[in-house]
Amino acid sequence: MVDRIAIDGRIIDIVDDEMAAVLRSKTGAERLAIAEAMWRSARAMILARLQSEHPDWTEEVLERETASRMSHGTV
């Protein structure tokens, strides 16, 4: 279960105690692997959505826009 709270108008997800205990039991390498898998999943979902919304875009444009969205516009 994840609770949500508002801070400065932003919604922040709070991990419950049970999940926090699971994550604390993981090694640094395991936590990094989890984070990488989540990043790859988010990237794949963004790319798939862009491909479906813009079938006329080239692979280069799709990759660039995906990178931009993943980096919040800093790329």
Secondary structure, DSSP 8 states (H G I E B T S, - for coil): -EEEEEETTEEEEEE-HHHHHHHHHS-HHHHHHHHHHHHHHHHHHHHHHHHHH-TTS-HHHHHHHHHHHHTTT--
